[in-house]
């Protein structure tokens, strides 16, 4: 039983560590759950200072 638990924890750790970050493929994806606690992107002034949104949207503008 204990070996099964340890195995499950090891597998969960491997899966978490192997997840890769995939950049957004559409500009609208930049507005989904931004890390800067911006509840209403485009309508809330606090979102203007969000470096994540600025970087994400500018990557589409420059075509990277």
PDBQT receptor file of N, H, CA, C and O in Angstrom, charges set to zero:
ATOM      1  N   UNK A   1       0.826  -1.199   0.000  1.00  0.00    +0.000 N 
ATOM      2  CA  UNK A   1       0.000   0.000   0.000  1.00  0.00    +0.000 C 
ATOM      3  C   UNK A   1       0.871   1.264   0.000  1.00  0.00    +0.000 C 
ATOM      4  O   UNK A   1       0.631   2.201  -0.762  1.00  0.00    +0.000 OA
ATOM      5  N   UNK A   2       1.871   1.267   0.859  1.00  0.00    +0.000 N 
ATOM      6  H   UNK A   2       2.066   0.506   1.478  1.00  0.00    +0.000 HD
ATOM      7  CA  UNK A   2       2.748   2.435   0.948  1.00  0.00    +0.000 C 
ATOM      8  C   UNK A   2       3.549   2.610  -0.335  1.00  0.00    +0.000 C 
ATOM      9  O   UNK A   2       3.800   3.740  -0.753  1.00  0.00    +0.000 OA
ATOM     10  N   UNK A   3       3.953   1.518  -0.963  1.00  0.00    +0.000 N 
ATOM     11  H   UNK A   3       3.750   0.599  -0.624  1.00  0.00    +0.000 HD
ATOM     12  CA  UNK A   3       4.700   1.591  -2.216  1.00  0.00    +0.000 C 
ATOM     13  C   UNK A   3       3.821   2.177  -3.325  1.00  0.00    +0.000 C 
ATOM     14  O   UNK A   3       4.305   2.929  -4.171  1.00  0.00    +0.000 OA
ATOM     15  N   UNK A   4       2.550   1.837  -3.321  1.00  0.00    +0.000 N 
ATOM     16  H   UNK A   4       2.157   1.226  -2.634  1.00  0.00    +0.000 HD
ATOM     17  CA  UNK A   4       1.623   2.390  -4.307  1.00  0.00    +0.000 C 
ATOM     18  C   UNK A   4       1.489   3.896  -4.143  1.00  0.00    +0.000 C 
ATOM     19  O   UNK A   4       1.463   4.632  -5.130  1.00  0.00    +0.000 OA
ATOM     20  N   UNK A   5       1.405   4.349  -2.913  1.00  0.00    +0.000 N 
ATOM     21  H   UNK A   5       1.426   3.751  -2.112  1.00  0.00    +0.000 HD
ATOM     22  CA  UNK A   5       1.284   5.781  -2.637  1.00  0.00    +0.000 C 
ATOM     23  C   UNK A   5       2.539   6.522  -3.097  1.00  0.00    +0.000 C 
ATOM     24  O   UNK A   5       2.452   7.581  -3.718  1.00  0.00    +0.000 OA
ATOM     25  N   UNK A   6       3.698   5.959  -2.789  1.00  0.00    +0.000 N 
ATOM     26  H   UNK A   6       3.769   5.099  -2.284  1.00  0.00    +0.000 HD
ATOM     27  CA  UNK A   6       4.954   6.592  -3.203  1.00  0.00    +0.000 C 
ATOM     28  C   UNK A   6       5.050   6.626  -4.723  1.00  0.00    +0.000 C 
ATOM     29  O   UNK A   6       5.479   7.630  -5.293  1.00  0.00    +0.000 OA
ATOM     30  N   UNK A   7       4.656   5.542  -5.386  1.00  0.00    +0.000 N 
ATOM     31  H   UNK A   7       4.307   4.727  -4.924  1.00  0.00    +0.000 HD
ATOM     32  CA  UNK A   7       4.680   5.506  -6.841  1.00  0.00    +0.000 C 
ATOM     33  C   UNK A   7       3.762   6.575  -7.433  1.00  0.00    +0.000 C 
ATOM     34  O   UNK A   7       4.136   7.262  -8.383  1.00  0.00    +0.000 OA
ATOM     35  N   UNK A   8       2.562   6.713  -6.871  1.00  0.00    +0.000 N 
ATOM     36  H   UNK A   8       2.258   6.155  -6.099  1.00  0.00    +0.000 HD
ATOM     37  CA  UNK A   8       1.620   7.730  -7.366  1.00  0.00    +0.000 C 
ATOM     38  C   UNK A   8       2.177   9.135  -7.196  1.00  0.00    +0.000 C 
ATOM     39  O   UNK A   8       2.034   9.975  -8.083  1.00  0.00    +0.000 OA
ATOM     40  N   UNK A   9       2.807   9.388  -6.068  1.00  0.00    +0.000 N 
ATOM     41  H   UNK A   9       2.924   8.705  -5.347  1.00  0.00    +0.000 HD
ATOM     42  CA  UNK A   9       3.402  10.706  -5.832  1.00  0.00    +0.000 C 
ATOM     43  C   UNK A   9       4.548  10.973  -6.802  1.00  0.00    +0.000 C 
ATOM     44  O   UNK A   9       4.707  12.095  -7.282  1.00  0.00    +0.000 OA
ATOM     45  N   UNK A  10       5.346   9.948  -7.091  1.00  0.00    +0.000 N 
ATOM     46  H   UNK A  10       5.217   9.036  -6.701  1.00  0.00    +0.000 HD
ATOM     47  CA  UNK A  10       6.445  10.109  -8.044  1.00  0.00    +0.000 C 
ATOM     48  C   UNK A  10       5.908  10.405  -9.440  1.00  0.00    +0.000 C 
ATOM     49  O   UNK A  10       6.433  11.277 -10.132  1.00  0.00    +0.000 OA
ATOM     50  N   UNK A  11       4.888   9.701  -9.852  1.00  0.00    +0.000 N 
ATOM     51  H   UNK A  11       4.462   8.993  -9.290  1.00  0.00    +0.000 HD
ATOM     52  CA  UNK A  11       4.309   9.920 -11.177  1.00  0.00    +0.000 C 
ATOM     53  C   UNK A  11       3.684  11.313 -11.282  1.00  0.00    +0.000 C 
ATOM     54  O   UNK A  11       3.819  11.978 -12.309  1.00  0.00    +0.000 OA
ATOM     55  N   UNK A  12       3.006  11.749 -10.234  1.00  0.00    +0.000 N 
ATOM     56  H   UNK A  12       2.896  11.209  -9.400  1.00  0.00    +0.000 HD
ATOM     57  CA  UNK A  12       2.412  13.085 -10.243  1.00  0.00    +0.000 C 
ATOM     58  C   UNK A  12       3.497  14.155 -10.341  1.00  0.00    +0.000 C 
ATOM     59  O   UNK A  12       3.327  15.152 -11.043  1.00  0.00    +0.000 OA
ATOM     60  N   UNK A  13       4.603  13.951  -9.645  1.00  0.00    +0.000 N 
ATOM     61  H   UNK A  13       4.741  13.141  -9.075  1.00  0.00    +0.000 HD
ATOM     62  CA  UNK A  13       5.709  14.901  -9.690  1.00  0.00    +0.000 C 
ATOM     63  C   UNK A  13       6.318  14.956 -11.088  1.00  0.00    +0.000 C 
ATOM     64  O   UNK A  13       6.614  16.041 -11.590  1.00  0.00    +0.000 OA
ATOM     65  N   UNK A  14       6.507  13.821 -11.712  1.00  0.00    +0.000 N 
ATOM     66  H   UNK A  14       6.267  12.939 -11.305  1.00  0.00    +0.000 HD
ATOM     67  CA  UNK A  14       7.067  13.776 -13.062  1.00  0.00    +0.000 C 
ATOM     68  C   UNK A  14       6.154  14.500 -14.042  1.00  0.00    +0.000 C 
ATOM     69  O   UNK A  14       6.628  15.245 -14.899  1.00  0.00    +0.000 OA
ATOM     70  N   UNK A  15       4.851  14.284 -13.918  1.00  0.00    +0.000 N 
ATOM     71  H   UNK A  15       4.466  13.679 -13.221  1.00  0.00    +0.000 HD
ATOM     72  CA  UNK A  15       3.910  14.950 -14.820  1.00  0.00    +0.000 C 
ATOM     73  C   UNK A  15       3.913  16.453 -14.624  1.00  0.00    +0.000 C 
ATOM     74  O   UNK A  15       3.848  17.200 -15.600  1.00  0.00    +0.000 OA
ATOM     75  N   UNK A  16       3.988  16.913 -13.383  1.00  0.00    +0.000 N 
ATOM     76  H   UNK A  16       4.042  16.306 -12.591  1.00  0.00    +0.000 HD
ATOM     77  CA  UNK A  16       4.023  18.356 -13.125  1.00  0.00    +0.000 C 
ATOM     78  C   UNK A  16       5.298  18.986 -13.663  1.00  0.00    +0.000 C 
ATOM     79  O   UNK A  16       5.261  20.082 -14.222  1.00  0.00    +0.000 OA
ATOM     80  N   UNK A  17       6.412  18.312 -13.500  1.00  0.00    +0.000 N 
ATOM     81  H   UNK A  17       6.442  17.422 -13.045  1.00  0.00    +0.000 HD
ATOM     82  CA  UNK A  17       7.685  18.868 -13.948  1.00  0.00    +0.000 C 
ATOM     83  C   UNK A  17       7.850  18.825 -15.459  1.00  0.00    +0.000 C 
ATOM     84  O   UNK A  17       8.609  19.616 -16.019  1.00  0.00    +0.000 OA
ATOM     85  N   UNK A  18       7.158  17.920 -16.122  1.00  0.00    +0.000 N 
ATOM     86  H   UNK A  18       6.541  17.277 -15.668  1.00  0.00    +0.000 HD
ATOM     87  CA  UNK A  18       7.326  17.794 -17.560  1.00  0.00    +0.000 C 
ATOM     88  C   UNK A  18       6.354  18.650 -18.364  1.00  0.00    +0.000 C 
ATOM     89  O   UNK A  18       6.433  18.677 -19.592  1.00  0.00    +0.000 OA
ATOM     90  N   UNK A  19       5.449  19.343 -17.702  1.00  0.00    +0.000 N 
ATOM     91  H   UNK A  19       5.386  19.321 -16.704  1.00  0.00    +0.000 HD
ATOM     92  CA  UNK A  19       4.524  20.212 -18.431  1.00  0.00    +0.000 C 
ATOM     93  C   UNK A  19       5.303  21.354 -19.064  1.00  0.00    +0.000 C 
ATOM     94  O   UNK A  19       6.157  21.971 -18.426  1.00  0.00    +0.000 OA
ATOM     95  N   UNK A  20       5.004  21.622 -20.306  1.00  0.00    +0.000 N 
ATOM     96  H   UNK A  20       4.311  21.121 -20.824  1.00  0.00    +0.000 HD
ATOM     97  CA  UNK A  20       5.689  22.699 -21.015  1.00  0.00    +0.000 C 
ATOM     98  C   UNK A  20       4.744  23.877 -21.184  1.00  0.00    +0.000 C 
ATOM     99  O   UNK A  20       3.524  23.721 -21.242  1.00  0.00    +0.000 OA
ATOM    100  N   UNK A  21       5.334  25.045 -21.261  1.00  0.00    +0.000 N 
ATOM    101  H   UNK A  21       6.325  25.172 -21.215  1.00  0.00    +0.000 HD
ATOM    102  CA  UNK A  21       4.557  26.252 -21.478  1.00  0.00    +0.000 C 
ATOM    103  C   UNK A  21       4.378  26.441 -22.975  1.00  0.00    +0.000 C 
ATOM    104  O   UNK A  21       5.349  26.467 -23.731  1.00  0.00    +0.000 OA
ATOM    105  N   UNK A  22       3.139  26.571 -23.389  1.00  0.00    +0.000 N 
ATOM    106  H   UNK A  22       2.350  26.550 -22.775  1.00  0.00    +0.000 HD
ATOM    107  CA  UNK A  22       2.838  26.844 -24.790  1.00  0.00    +0.000 C 
ATOM    108  C   UNK A  22       2.306  28.257 -24.899  1.00  0.00    +0.000 C 
ATOM    109  O   UNK A  22       1.267  28.568 -24.316  1.00  0.00    +0.000 OA
ATOM    110  N   UNK A  23       2.994  29.123 -25.632  1.00  0.00    +0.000 N 
ATOM    111  H   UNK A  23       3.837  28.870 -26.106  1.00  0.00    +0.000 HD
ATOM    112  CA  UNK A  23       2.532  30.506 -25.756  1.00  0.00    +0.000 C 
ATOM    113  C   UNK A  23       1.190  30.566 -26.481  1.00  0.00    +0.000 C 
ATOM    114  O   UNK A  23       0.869  29.681 -27.275  1.00  0.00    +0.000 OA
ATOM    115  N   UNK A  24       0.418  31.595 -26.212  1.00  0.00    +0.000 N 
ATOM    116  H   UNK A  24       0.678  32.314 -25.567  1.00  0.00    +0.000 HD
ATOM    117  CA  UNK A  24      -0.881  31.748 -26.877  1.00  0.00    +0.000 C 
ATOM    118  C   UNK A  24      -0.719  31.843 -28.392  1.00  0.00    +0.000 C 
ATOM    119  O   UNK A  24       0.254  32.404 -28.897  1.00  0.00    +0.000 OA
ATOM    120  N   UNK A  25      -1.691  31.284 -29.101  1.00  0.00    +0.000 N 
ATOM    121  H   UNK A  25      -2.481  30.828 -28.692  1.00  0.00    +0.000 HD
ATOM    122  CA  UNK A  25      -1.651  31.327 -30.559  1.00  0.00    +0.000 C 
ATOM    123  C   UNK A  25      -2.614  32.367 -31.108  1.00  0.00    +0.000 C 
ATOM    124  O   UNK A  25      -2.626  32.626 -32.312  1.00  0.00    +0.000 OA
ATOM    125  N   UNK A  26      -3.418  32.963 -30.242  1.00  0.00    +0.000 N 
ATOM    126  H   UNK A  26      -3.408  32.752 -29.264  1.00  0.00    +0.000 HD
ATOM    127  CA  UNK A  26      -4.410  33.956 -30.634  1.00  0.00    +0.000 C 
ATOM    128  C   UNK A  26      -4.367  35.086 -29.603  1.00  0.00    +0.000 C 
ATOM    129  O   UNK A  26      -4.293  34.808 -28.406  1.00  0.00    +0.000 OA
ATOM    130  N   UNK A  27      -4.409  36.339 -30.026  1.00  0.00    +0.000 N 
ATOM    131  H   UNK A  27      -4.468  36.565 -30.998  1.00  0.00    +0.000 HD
ATOM    132  CA  UNK A  27      -4.347  37.442 -29.062  1.00  0.00    +0.000 C 
ATOM    133  C   UNK A  27      -5.422  37.386 -27.976  1.00  0.00    +0.000 C 
ATOM    134  O   UNK A  27      -5.197  37.871 -26.867  1.00  0.00    +0.000 OA
ATOM    135  N   UNK A  28      -6.570  36.812 -28.270  1.00  0.00    +0.000 N 
ATOM    136  H   UNK A  28      -6.753  36.418 -29.170  1.00  0.00    +0.000 HD
ATOM    137  CA  UNK A  28      -7.630  36.755 -27.260  1.00  0.00    +0.000 C 
ATOM    138  C   UNK A  28      -7.246  35.845 -26.091  1.00  0.00    +0.000 C 
ATOM    139  O   UNK A  28      -7.789  35.985 -24.995  1.00  0.00    +0.000 OA
ATOM    140  N   UNK A  29      -6.309  34.909 -26.317  1.00  0.00    +0.000 N 
ATOM    141  H   UNK A  29      -5.868  34.795 -27.207  1.00  0.00    +0.000 HD
ATOM    142  CA  UNK A  29      -5.856  34.033 -25.243  1.00  0.00    +0.000 C 
ATOM    143  C   UNK A  29      -5.036  34.781 -24.196  1.00  0.00    +0.000 C 
ATOM    144  O   UNK A  29      -4.883  34.294 -23.075  1.00  0.00    +0.000 OA
ATOM    145  N   UNK A  30      -4.513  35.941 -24.536  1.00  0.00    +0.000 N 
ATOM    146  H   UNK A  30      -4.638  36.336 -25.446  1.00  0.00    +0.000 HD
ATOM    147  CA  UNK A  30      -3.744  36.745 -23.579  1.00  0.00    +0.000 C 
ATOM    148  C   UNK A  30      -4.637  37.247 -22.440  1.00  0.00    +0.000 C 
ATOM    149  O   UNK A  30      -4.155  37.513 -21.339  1.00  0.00    +0.000 OA
ATOM    150  N   UNK A  31      -5.910  37.370 -22.706  1.00  0.00    +0.000 N 
ATOM    151  H   UNK A  31      -6.302  37.154 -23.600  1.00  0.00    +0.000 HD
ATOM    152  CA  UNK A  31      -6.829  37.933 -21.719  1.00  0.00    +0.000 C 
ATOM    153  C   UNK A  31      -7.425  36.891 -20.778  1.00  0.00    +0.000 C 
ATOM    154  O   UNK A  31      -8.164  37.245 -19.860  1.00  0.00    +0.000 OA
ATOM    155  N   UNK A  32      -7.118  35.611 -20.990  1.00  0.00    +0.000 N 
ATOM    156  H   UNK A  32      -6.517  35.323 -21.736  1.00  0.00    +0.000 HD
ATOM    157  CA  UNK A  32      -7.663  34.549 -20.154  1.00  0.00    +0.000 C 
ATOM    158  C   UNK A  32      -6.742  34.331 -18.962  1.00  0.00    +0.000 C 
ATOM    159  O   UNK A  32      -5.598  33.906 -19.126  1.00  0.00    +0.000 OA
ATOM    160  N   UNK A  33      -7.233  34.619 -17.774  1.00  0.00    +0.000 N 
ATOM    161  H   UNK A  33      -8.162  34.964 -17.641  1.00  0.00    +0.000 HD
ATOM    162  CA  UNK A  33      -6.502  34.448 -16.514  1.00  0.00    +0.000 C 
ATOM    163  C   UNK A  33      -5.098  35.036 -16.513  1.00  0.00    +0.000 C 
ATOM    164  O   UNK A  33      -4.135  34.306 -16.279  1.00  0.00    +0.000 OA
ATOM    165  N   UNK A  34      -4.956  36.318 -16.765  1.00  0.00    +0.000 N 
ATOM    166  H   UNK A  34      -5.739  36.911 -16.955  1.00  0.00    +0.000 HD
ATOM    167  CA  UNK A  34      -3.611  36.904 -16.710  1.00  0.00    +0.000 C 
ATOM    168  C   UNK A  34      -3.077  36.864 -15.274  1.00  0.00    +0.000 C 
ATOM    169  O   UNK A  34      -3.858  36.995 -14.331  1.00  0.00    +0.000 OA
ATOM    170  N   UNK A  35      -1.776  36.688 -15.090  1.00  0.00    +0.000 N 
ATOM    171  H   UNK A  35      -1.142  36.582 -15.855  1.00  0.00    +0.000 HD
ATOM    172  CA  UNK A  35      -1.212  36.545 -13.749  1.00  0.00    +0.000 C 
ATOM    173  C   UNK A  35      -1.157  37.842 -12.943  1.00  0.00    +0.000 C 
ATOM    174  O   UNK A  35      -0.748  37.816 -11.782  1.00  0.00    +0.000 OA
ATOM    175  N   UNK A  36      -1.547  38.951 -13.513  1.00  0.00    +0.000 N 
ATOM    176  H   UNK A  36      -1.879  38.972 -14.456  1.00  0.00    +0.000 HD
ATOM    177  CA  UNK A  36      -1.434  40.228 -12.796  1.00  0.00    +0.000 C 
ATOM    178  C   UNK A  36      -2.734  40.617 -12.089  1.00  0.00    +0.000 C 
ATOM    179  O   UNK A  36      -2.931  41.792 -11.776  1.00  0.00    +0.000 OA
ATOM    180  N   UNK A  37      -3.620  39.658 -11.832  1.00  0.00    +0.000 N 
ATOM    181  H   UNK A  37      -3.460  38.704 -12.085  1.00  0.00    +0.000 HD
ATOM    182  CA  UNK A  37      -4.875  39.892 -11.104  1.00  0.00    +0.000 C 
ATOM    183  C   UNK A  37      -5.735  40.962 -11.761  1.00  0.00    +0.000 C 
ATOM    184  O   UNK A  37      -6.318  41.805 -11.079  1.00  0.00    +0.000 OA
ATOM    185  N   UNK A  38      -5.811  40.927 -13.039  1.00  0.00    +0.000 N 
ATOM    186  H   UNK A  38      -5.338  40.243 -13.594  1.00  0.00    +0.000 HD
ATOM    187  CA  UNK A  38      -6.622  41.867 -13.787  1.00  0.00    +0.000 C 
ATOM    188  C   UNK A  38      -7.944  41.188 -14.120  1.00  0.00    +0.000 C 
ATOM    189  O   UNK A  38      -7.995  40.279 -14.948  1.00  0.00    +0.000 OA
ATOM    190  N   UNK A  39      -9.011  41.636 -13.469  1.00  0.00    +0.000 N 
ATOM    191  H   UNK A  39      -8.970  42.374 -12.796  1.00  0.00    +0.000 HD
ATOM    192  CA  UNK A  39     -10.316  40.994 -13.630  1.00  0.00    +0.000 C 
ATOM    193  C   UNK A  39     -10.985  41.311 -14.957  1.00  0.00    +0.000 C 
ATOM    194  O   UNK A  39     -11.716  40.477 -15.492  1.00  0.00    +0.000 OA
ATOM    195  N   UNK A  40     -10.754  42.483 -15.489  1.00  0.00    +0.000 N 
ATOM    196  H   UNK A  40     -10.161  43.161 -15.054  1.00  0.00    +0.000 HD
ATOM    197  CA  UNK A  40     -11.463  42.931 -16.682  1.00  0.00    +0.000 C 
ATOM    198  C   UNK A  40     -10.488  43.569 -17.672  1.00  0.00    +0.000 C 
ATOM    199  O   UNK A  40     -10.496  44.791 -17.824  1.00  0.00    +0.000 OA
ATOM    200  N   UNK A  41      -9.650  42.781 -18.348  1.00  0.00    +0.000 N 
ATOM    201  H   UNK A  41      -9.644  41.788 -18.224  1.00  0.00    +0.000 HD
ATOM    202  CA  UNK A  41      -8.684  43.372 -19.274  1.00  0.00    +0.000 C 
ATOM    203  C   UNK A  41      -9.374  44.188 -20.365  1.00  0.00    +0.000 C 
ATOM    204  O   UNK A  41     -10.379  43.762 -20.935  1.00  0.00    +0.000 OA
ATOM    205  N   UNK A  42      -8.828  45.345 -20.641  1.00  0.00    +0.000 N 
ATOM    206  H   UNK A  42      -8.012  45.692 -20.179  1.00  0.00    +0.000 HD
ATOM    207  CA  UNK A  42      -9.402  46.220 -21.659  1.00  0.00    +0.000 C 
ATOM    208  C   UNK A  42     -10.390  47.218 -21.087  1.00  0.00    +0.000 C 
ATOM    209  O   UNK A  42     -10.696  48.220 -21.733  1.00  0.00    +0.000 OA
ATOM    210  N   UNK A  43     -10.894  46.967 -19.889  1.00  0.00    +0.000 N 
ATOM    211  H   UNK A  43     -10.646  46.153 -19.364  1.00  0.00    +0.000 HD
ATOM    212  CA  UNK A  43     -11.868  47.867 -19.266  1.00  0.00    +0.000 C 
ATOM    213  C   UNK A  43     -11.392  48.404 -17.922  1.00  0.00    +0.000 C 
ATOM    214  O   UNK A  43     -11.886  49.430 -17.455  1.00  0.00    +0.000 OA
ATOM    215  N   UNK A  44     -10.441  47.723 -17.301  1.00  0.00    +0.000 N 
ATOM    216  H   UNK A  44     -10.040  46.890 -17.681  1.00  0.00    +0.000 HD
ATOM    217  CA  UNK A  44      -9.952  48.115 -15.991  1.00  0.00    +0.000 C 
ATOM    218  C   UNK A  44      -8.590  48.804 -16.150  1.00  0.00    +0.000 C 
ATOM    219  O   UNK A  44      -7.707  48.282 -16.830  1.00  0.00    +0.000 OA
ATOM    220  N   UNK A  45      -8.422  49.965 -15.529  1.00  0.00    +0.000 N 
ATOM    221  H   UNK A  45      -9.139  50.390 -14.977  1.00  0.00    +0.000 HD
ATOM    222  CA  UNK A  45      -7.168  50.718 -15.672  1.00  0.00    +0.000 C 
ATOM    223  C   UNK A  45      -5.969  50.000 -15.058  1.00  0.00    +0.000 C 
ATOM    224  O   UNK A  45      -4.838  50.210 -15.496  1.00  0.00    +0.000 OA
ATOM    225  N   UNK A  46      -6.196  49.162 -14.058  1.00  0.00    +0.000 N 
ATOM    226  H   UNK A  46      -7.114  48.991 -13.702  1.00  0.00    +0.000 HD
ATOM    227  CA  UNK A  46      -5.075  48.442 -13.434  1.00  0.00    +0.000 C 
ATOM    228  C   UNK A  46      -4.423  47.496 -14.446  1.00  0.00    +0.000 C 
ATOM    229  O   UNK A  46      -3.258  47.133 -14.287  1.00  0.00    +0.000 OA
ATOM    230  N   UNK A  47      -5.150  47.102 -15.466  1.00  0.00    +0.000 N 
ATOM    231  H   UNK A  47      -6.097  47.397 -15.595  1.00  0.00    +0.000 HD
ATOM    232  CA  UNK A  47      -4.609  46.194 -16.479  1.00  0.00    +0.000 C 
ATOM    233  C   UNK A  47      -3.588  46.882 -17.380  1.00  0.00    +0.000 C 
ATOM    234  O   UNK A  47      -2.792  46.215 -18.040  1.00  0.00    +0.000 OA
ATOM    235  N   UNK A  48      -3.608  48.193 -17.408  1.00  0.00    +0.000 N 
ATOM    236  H   UNK A  48      -4.254  48.735 -16.872  1.00  0.00    +0.000 HD
ATOM    237  CA  UNK A  48      -2.670  48.935 -18.262  1.00  0.00    +0.000 C 
ATOM    238  C   UNK A  48      -1.227  48.717 -17.832  1.00  0.00    +0.000 C 
ATOM    239  O   UNK A  48      -0.314  48.826 -18.652  1.00  0.00    +0.000 OA
ATOM    240  N   UNK A  49      -1.008  48.410 -16.550  1.00  0.00    +0.000 N 
ATOM    241  H   UNK A  49      -1.749  48.321 -15.885  1.00  0.00    +0.000 HD
ATOM    242  CA  UNK A  49       0.346  48.235 -16.027  1.00  0.00    +0.000 C 
ATOM    243  C   UNK A  49       0.755  46.772 -15.916  1.00  0.00    +0.000 C 
ATOM    244  O   UNK A  49       1.719  46.455 -15.219  1.00  0.00    +0.000 OA
ATOM    245  N   UNK A  50       0.057  45.897 -16.575  1.00  0.00    +0.000 N 
ATOM    246  H   UNK A  50      -0.726  46.154 -17.141  1.00  0.00    +0.000 HD
ATOM    247  CA  UNK A  50       0.342  44.461 -16.480  1.00  0.00    +0.000 C 
ATOM    248  C   UNK A  50       1.424  44.085 -17.503  1.00  0.00    +0.000 C 
ATOM    249  O   UNK A  50       1.161  44.112 -18.705  1.00  0.00    +0.000 OA
ATOM    250  N   UNK A  51       2.632  43.737 -17.046  1.00  0.00    +0.000 N 
ATOM    251  H   UNK A  51       2.845  43.716 -16.069  1.00  0.00    +0.000 HD
ATOM    252  CA  UNK A  51       3.706  43.399 -17.983  1.00  0.00    +0.000 C 
ATOM    253  C   UNK A  51       3.394  42.150 -18.805  1.00  0.00    +0.000 C 
ATOM    254  O   UNK A  51       3.814  42.048 -19.957  1.00  0.00    +0.000 OA
ATOM    255  N   UNK A  52       2.660  41.197 -18.223  1.00  0.00    +0.000 N 
ATOM    256  H   UNK A  52       2.319  41.279 -17.286  1.00  0.00    +0.000 HD
ATOM    257  CA  UNK A  52       2.306  39.979 -18.955  1.00  0.00    +0.000 C 
ATOM    258  C   UNK A  52       1.448  40.313 -20.170  1.00  0.00    +0.000 C 
ATOM    259  O   UNK A  52       1.725  39.852 -21.278  1.00  0.00    +0.000 OA
ATOM    260  N   UNK A  53       0.407  41.115 -19.960  1.00  0.00    +0.000 N 
ATOM    261  H   UNK A  53       0.182  41.489 -19.060  1.00  0.00    +0.000 HD
ATOM    262  CA  UNK A  53      -0.481  41.472 -21.073  1.00  0.00    +0.000 C 
ATOM    263  C   UNK A  53       0.272  42.245 -22.150  1.00  0.00    +0.000 C 
ATOM    264  O   UNK A  53       0.078  42.011 -23.343  1.00  0.00    +0.000 OA
ATOM    265  N   UNK A  54       1.120  43.153 -21.727  1.00  0.00    +0.000 N 
ATOM    266  H   UNK A  54       1.277  43.343 -20.758  1.00  0.00    +0.000 HD
ATOM    267  CA  UNK A  54       1.881  43.944 -22.684  1.00  0.00    +0.000 C 
ATOM    268  C   UNK A  54       2.800  43.060 -23.523  1.00  0.00    +0.000 C 
ATOM    269  O   UNK A  54       2.874  43.219 -24.741  1.00  0.00    +0.000 OA
ATOM    270  N   UNK A  55       3.497  42.131 -22.875  1.00  0.00    +0.000 N 
ATOM    271  H   UNK A  55       3.437  42.002 -21.885  1.00  0.00    +0.000 HD
ATOM    272  CA  UNK A  55       4.413  41.246 -23.594  1.00  0.00    +0.000 C 
ATOM    273  C   UNK A  55       3.652  40.284 -24.502  1.00  0.00    +0.000 C 
ATOM    274  O   UNK A  55       4.062  40.031 -25.635  1.00  0.00    +0.000 OA
ATOM    275  N   UNK A  56       2.550  39.755 -24.000  1.00  0.00    +0.000 N 
ATOM    276  H   UNK A  56       2.217  39.961 -23.079  1.00  0.00    +0.000 HD
ATOM    277  CA  UNK A  56       1.771  38.794 -24.779  1.00  0.00    +0.000 C 
ATOM    278  C   UNK A  56       1.195  39.443 -26.032  1.00  0.00    +0.000 C 
ATOM    279  O   UNK A  56       1.301  38.895 -27.129  1.00  0.00    +0.000 OA
ATOM    280  N   UNK A  57       0.594  40.598 -25.866  1.00  0.00    +0.000 N 
ATOM    281  H   UNK A  57       0.508  41.044 -24.975  1.00  0.00    +0.000 HD
ATOM    282  CA  UNK A  57      -0.024  41.270 -27.010  1.00  0.00    +0.000 C 
ATOM    283  C   UNK A  57       1.018  41.805 -27.988  1.00  0.00    +0.000 C 
ATOM    284  O   UNK A  57       0.793  41.792 -29.198  1.00  0.00    +0.000 OA
ATOM    285  N   UNK A  58       2.153  42.274 -27.475  1.00  0.00    +0.000 N 
ATOM    286  H   UNK A  58       2.336  42.285 -26.492  1.00  0.00    +0.000 HD
ATOM    287  CA  UNK A  58       3.171  42.814 -28.380  1.00  0.00    +0.000 C 
ATOM    288  C   UNK A  58       3.835  41.703 -29.192  1.00  0.00    +0.000 C 
ATOM    289  O   UNK A  58       4.371  41.963 -30.269  1.00  0.00    +0.000 OA
ATOM    290  N   UNK A  59       3.805  40.460 -28.687  1.00  0.00    +0.000 N 
ATOM    291  H   UNK A  59       3.369  40.248 -27.812  1.00  0.00    +0.000 HD
ATOM    292  CA  UNK A  59       4.383  39.362 -29.467  1.00  0.00    +0.000 C 
ATOM    293  C   UNK A  59       3.568  39.119 -30.735  1.00  0.00    +0.000 C 
ATOM    294  O   UNK A  59       4.120  38.658 -31.733  1.00  0.00    +0.000 OA
ATOM    295  N   UNK A  60       2.283  39.413 -30.721  1.00  0.00    +0.000 N 
ATOM    296  H   UNK A  60       1.834  39.788 -29.909  1.00  0.00    +0.000 HD
ATOM    297  CA  UNK A  60       1.469  39.254 -31.920  1.00  0.00    +0.000 C 
ATOM    298  C   UNK A  60       1.658  40.438 -32.857  1.00  0.00    +0.000 C 
ATOM    299  O   UNK A  60       1.589  40.294 -34.078  1.00  0.00    +0.000 OA
ATOM    300  N   UNK A  61       1.893  41.599 -32.280  1.00  0.00    +0.000 N 
ATOM    301  H   UNK A  61       1.949  41.716 -31.289  1.00  0.00    +0.000 HD
ATOM    302  CA  UNK A  61       2.079  42.801 -33.097  1.00  0.00    +0.000 C 
ATOM    303  C   UNK A  61       3.350  42.699 -33.937  1.00  0.00    +0.000 C 
ATOM    304  O   UNK A  61       3.377  43.126 -35.091  1.00  0.00    +0.000 OA
ATOM    305  N   UNK A  62       4.417  42.120 -33.337  1.00  0.00    +0.000 N 
ATOM    306  H   UNK A  62       4.395  41.774 -32.400  1.00  0.00    +0.000 HD
ATOM    307  CA  UNK A  62       5.678  42.016 -34.046  1.00  0.00    +0.000 C 
ATOM    308  C   UNK A  62       5.774  40.734 -34.865  1.00  0.00    +0.000 C 
ATOM    309  O   UNK A  62       6.691  40.572 -35.670  1.00  0.00    +0.000 OA
ATOM    310  N   UNK A  63       4.828  39.828 -34.659  1.00  0.00    +0.000 N 
ATOM    311  H   UNK A  63       4.083  39.959 -34.005  1.00  0.00    +0.000 HD
ATOM    312  CA  UNK A  63       4.790  38.601 -35.437  1.00  0.00    +0.000 C 
ATOM    313  C   UNK A  63       5.751  37.529 -34.998  1.00  0.00    +0.000 C 
ATOM    314  O   UNK A  63       6.166  36.711 -35.819  1.00  0.00    +0.000 OA
ATOM    315  N   UNK A  64       6.123  37.498 -33.726  1.00  0.00    +0.000 N 
ATOM    316  H   UNK A  64       5.786  38.162 -33.059  1.00  0.00    +0.000 HD
ATOM    317  CA  UNK A  64       7.046  36.483 -33.216  1.00  0.00    +0.000 C 
ATOM    318  C   UNK A  64       6.343  35.176 -33.009  1.00  0.00    +0.000 C 
ATOM    319  O   UNK A  64       6.963  34.202 -32.582  1.00  0.00    +0.000 OA
TER     320      UNK A  64
